Every structure is written in structure tokens, then in C-alpha cells.
Amino acid sequence: MRALITGGAGFIGSHLADRLVAQGATVWALDDLSTGTRANVAHLDRTPRFRLVEGSVLDPALVDNLVAQCDVVYHLAAAVGVRRILAEPRRSIEVNLHGTEHVLAAAARHGRPVLVASTSEVYGKNAGGPLREDDDAIVGSTRTTRWLYAITKAADECLALAYARETGLPVVVVRLFNTIGPRQTGAYGMVVPRLVDQALRGAPLTVYGDGQQTRCFTYVDDALAAMQALMATPAARGDVFNVGQPREVTIERLATLIRELAGSDSPIAYIPYEQAYGAGFEDMRRRVPDISKLQRLTGFVPRVPLEEALRRIIEHAKSVHGQRPAP
Ligand SMILES: NC(=O)c1ccc[n+]([C@@H]2O[C@H](COP(=O)([O-])OP(=O)(O)OC[C@H]3O[C@@H](n4cnc5c(N)ncnc54)[C@H](O)[C@@H]3O)[C@@H](O)[C@H]2O)c1
């Protein structure tokens, strides 16, 4: 089996590549290295069953060519991270809309099964709890740049479902809730790698707002197990699934845990949202997945508790810190 992973040099994509290669598949990763890196997949250089194609999902001929030669497609390439979206809104819209359009069109032309990575962000400000796939998406004004990620990903979902209905494309949409693991970078606004980096540097752990907002964090291996299980389940095709684990934690508690597990004595610093992201920034107090639909279809059970996930991330970050040249 040959799998194409768009965004295959990114955080989740590189772990998926590891997993598929270990399972015996051949993997081609298409990545423009905008937020992904060669280093994320450097350890796969030695296997002839892995190939990194440096290019963009915005190149329809390239996408078509690669999809034609693969048996299955995982579409993970996207402009991600609050900071990146705020800094490059136009490019983010183009990548998230046109990139997905090219991948879906090619998959339909060649009859390839495809997984589309969406996000819990599509629920927007819906802070009710546990969120089910058919719950309302409540997004803010189009004048608030933050929402364009949710809006473009929601449009991707609509397009994927339209392809399924009109062409019979075997497509599965996954709404990933906060996914964490080694290789995730804090550079674009992701909270766990940022706090881990601060703890290891002995810098204050910056918590935005009052820190009482909650999130549910899923270890990357668990998210990938769910994604693969869905791809192996014919009844999942043409449908949308929450992927995550439902244990809630406040960001303040997350910071405390990271400080403890990293053996750090960094203080916690509370920063107003406006200072972190500019005036008018809106955040959700709560975001919890209802994963009963995923569980009913695949029997999925998350295996890695938050503490263990954080331990692995801290160990990995320490090894990377150790490789940095002294200042
Ligand atoms: N990590 C999370 O918590 C999370 C949550 C919800 C959804 N997601 C989704 O999962 C997917 C993977 O995210 P991630 O966390 O691994 O982030 P990431 O930034 O590490 O991965 C995205 C990858 O896409 C690549 N990319 C961007 N534009 C591209 C283009 N035009 N052509 C080819 N490649 C391009 C980047 O270089 C990067 O390698 C994304 O679709 C994201 O929206 C992630």
C-alpha cells in the first residue's frame, strides 16, 4: 500500500508517516515546509519506503500526479496555529480552501479514499459541553481574523461531504481536538509546546486570561489510531467524526502539571488575551468532545493519559534542548 500524506513533514503528519512505515506501507509526504520541517522526517531518510516531496497542495498538477500513484490519501496540509492565521490571513484562506479542493478533486478523479483533517475550531464559540458532531457551529464576525481558520475548515468539511454525496468519494472527515506530542512546535500559538519550552528554559509559564478556560488534550498516537480505525471502517465514509479524549483540564492546571513534570521552578504569569493576540481576540471557555459516535463505530479508547503524554513531550523537548548550541 502506498499512502500520500499532505502535510507529512508536520507534527501529526510525521507521526502518521512513522506509523504507516512501521506497518509496512510506502509513504509519500507532500509538504511545502512552511510549518513542517525536514528534521521531523529526517529519521525516515534511511527507509526507501519513505519519500518527502517538497511542493504545495496549491499545485493541482502535482497533487493530481501524486494522488494518482497512491492508494490512500491523508490530507493534513493546512495553515494552522492562531499566530500564523493572524499573521498570514490571505495565504491561510488559499491553502485551506484551494489546497483541500485540489486534493478532493484528485481523489475523486482517481477514486482514492481520503481522510480530511478538520478541527474542533469549527464549533467556534459553542462552549456547551460535550460537543457532538451535529451541534451548532457558532463563529464570530468575519472581521475577526481568528475565525477564518474555523470558517475555511468548515467549508472544507462541506466540500468533502458534497464530494461524497455527488461522486461517492470515500472520504472521512475528522475534527481533531487539541492534539499533542513530540515535534509539535509552540511557534504558532500551540499551548503545550510553548509551556514546556518555557518550563525547560526557566522562563515564566505564560497563561492567557485567568487560566480557568478548559481544553481536552489527546496524545498524537491516540488520534492516529482513531484516524486509521475510521479509514478502515466502510460505514465511516461520507461522515464527520470528533477525534479526541474527553478529559478536561484548565490551562492553569496544565501549566502547573508541566512545571511539576519538568522539575521547573518557573513562575506562572497571567497575560491578558489582548496582550497576547491583540485587541478583540475571542477565546472559548470550554471545548470538550463527545466521542460516542467514533467509539460506536470503531471501539476507540484513548490509551495515553495527559500526564504520560506530557512526560513524553518533556523528554523529547529535553533531548532537543540538549542539542542546541550554548548561547
Ligand atoms: N495539532 C492539533 O491540535 C490540531 C487540531 C485540530 C486540527 N488539526 C489539523 O491537523 C492537520 C495537521 O496539523 P499539525 O498540528 O500537524 O500542524 P503542522 O503545522 O505541523 O502541519 C501542517 C503541515 O502542512 C504543511 N503545509 C502547509 N501549507 C502547505 C501547502 N500549501 N502545501 C503542502 N504542505 C503545506 C506544513 O508545512 C506542515 O508540515 C492540519 O490540517 C490541522 O488543521 C491539528
The ligand as an SDF file (V2000), in Angstrom:
LIG
                    3D

 44 48  0  0  0  0  0  0  0  0999 V2000
   -2.4450   19.7560   16.2850 N   0  0  0  0  0  0  0  0  0  0  0  0
   -3.6990   19.9870   16.6080 C   0  0  0  0  0  0  0  0  0  0  0  0
   -4.0360   20.1220   17.7770 O   0  0  0  0  0  0  0  0  0  0  0  0
   -4.7620   20.0480   15.5430 C   0  0  0  0  0  0  0  0  0  0  0  0
   -6.0770   20.3010   15.9740 C   0  0  0  0  0  0  0  0  0  0  0  0
   -7.0660   20.3770   15.0190 C   0  0  0  0  0  0  0  0  0  0  0  0
   -6.7870   20.1560   13.6840 C   0  0  0  0  0  0  0  0  0  0  0  0
   -5.5020   19.9230   13.2860 N   0  0  0  0  0  0  0  0  0  0  0  0
   -5.2730   19.7260   11.8440 C   0  0  0  0  0  0  0  0  0  0  0  0
   -4.3380   18.6790   11.6510 O   0  0  0  0  0  0  0  0  0  0  0  0
   -3.5500   18.9410   10.4990 C   0  0  0  0  0  0  0  0  0  0  0  0
   -2.0660   18.8270   10.8580 C   0  0  0  0  0  0  0  0  0  0  0  0
   -1.7630   19.8210   11.8210 O   0  0  0  0  0  0  0  0  0  0  0  0
   -0.4340   19.8060   12.7010 P   0  0  0  0  0  0  0  0  0  0  0  0
   -0.8210   20.0820   14.0840 O   0  0  0  0  0  0  0  0  0  0  0  0
    0.3720   18.6140   12.3960 O   0  0  0  0  0  0  0  0  0  0  0  0
    0.2850   21.1350   12.1990 O   0  0  0  0  0  0  0  0  0  0  0  0
    1.6070   21.3080   11.3130 P   0  0  0  0  0  0  0  0  0  0  0  0
    1.7210   22.7740   11.0350 O   0  0  0  0  0  0  0  0  0  0  0  0
    2.7490   20.6490   11.9610 O   0  0  0  0  0  0  0  0  0  0  0  0
    1.2140   20.5200    9.9900 O   0  0  0  0  0  0  0  0  0  0  0  0
    0.7120   21.1320    8.8220 C   0  0  0  0  0  0  0  0  0  0  0  0
    1.6620   20.7640    7.7000 C   0  0  0  0  0  0  0  0  0  0  0  0
    1.1420   21.2600    6.4590 O   0  0  0  0  0  0  0  0  0  0  0  0
    2.2170   21.8010    5.7260 C   0  0  0  0  0  0  0  0  0  0  0  0
    1.6710   22.7530    4.7610 N   0  0  0  0  0  0  0  0  0  0  0  0
    1.1260   23.9680    4.9850 C   0  0  0  0  0  0  0  0  0  0  0  0
    0.7560   24.5400    3.8290 N   0  0  0  0  0  0  0  0  0  0  0  0
    1.0550   23.6470    2.8550 C   0  0  0  0  0  0  0  0  0  0  0  0
    0.9270   23.6630    1.4440 C   0  0  0  0  0  0  0  0  0  0  0  0
    0.4120   24.7220    0.7950 N   0  0  0  0  0  0  0  0  0  0  0  0
    1.3380   22.5780    0.7450 N   0  0  0  0  0  0  0  0  0  0  0  0
    1.8850   21.5000    1.3770 C   0  0  0  0  0  0  0  0  0  0  0  0
    2.0470   21.4480    2.7010 N   0  0  0  0  0  0  0  0  0  0  0  0
    1.6400   22.5060    3.4390 C   0  0  0  0  0  0  0  0  0  0  0  0
    3.1150   22.4490    6.7630 C   0  0  0  0  0  0  0  0  0  0  0  0
    4.4350   22.6970    6.3240 O   0  0  0  0  0  0  0  0  0  0  0  0
    3.0500   21.4050    7.8690 C   0  0  0  0  0  0  0  0  0  0  0  0
    4.0540   20.4240    7.6840 O   0  0  0  0  0  0  0  0  0  0  0  0
   -3.9830   20.3060    9.9850 C   0  0  0  0  0  0  0  0  0  0  0  0
   -4.8990   20.1430    8.9360 O   0  0  0  0  0  0  0  0  0  0  0  0
   -4.6590   20.9400   11.1800 C   0  0  0  0  0  0  0  0  0  0  0  0
   -5.6370   21.8720   10.7970 O   0  0  0  0  0  0  0  0  0  0  0  0
   -4.4830   19.8670   14.1890 C   0  0  0  0  0  0  0  0  0  0  0  0
  1  2  1  0
  2  3  2  0
  2  4  1  0
  4  5  1  0
  4 44  2  0
  5  6  2  0
  6  7  1  0
  7  8  2  0
  8  9  1  0
  8 44  1  0
  9 10  1  0
  9 42  1  0
 10 11  1  0
 11 12  1  0
 11 40  1  0
 12 13  1  0
 13 14  1  0
 14 15  2  0
 14 16  1  0
 14 17  1  0
 17 18  1  0
 18 19  2  0
 18 20  1  0
 18 21  1  0
 21 22  1  0
 22 23  1  0
 23 24  1  0
 23 38  1  0
 24 25  1  0
 25 26  1  0
 25 36  1  0
 26 27  1  0
 26 35  1  0
 27 28  2  0
 28 29  1  0
 29 30  1  0
 29 35  2  0
 30 31  1  0
 30 32  2  0
 32 33  1  0
 33 34  2  0
 34 35  1  0
 36 37  1  0
 36 38  1  0
 38 39  1  0
 40 41  1  0
 40 42  1  0
 42 43  1  0
M  CHG  2   8   1  16  -1
M  END
$$$$
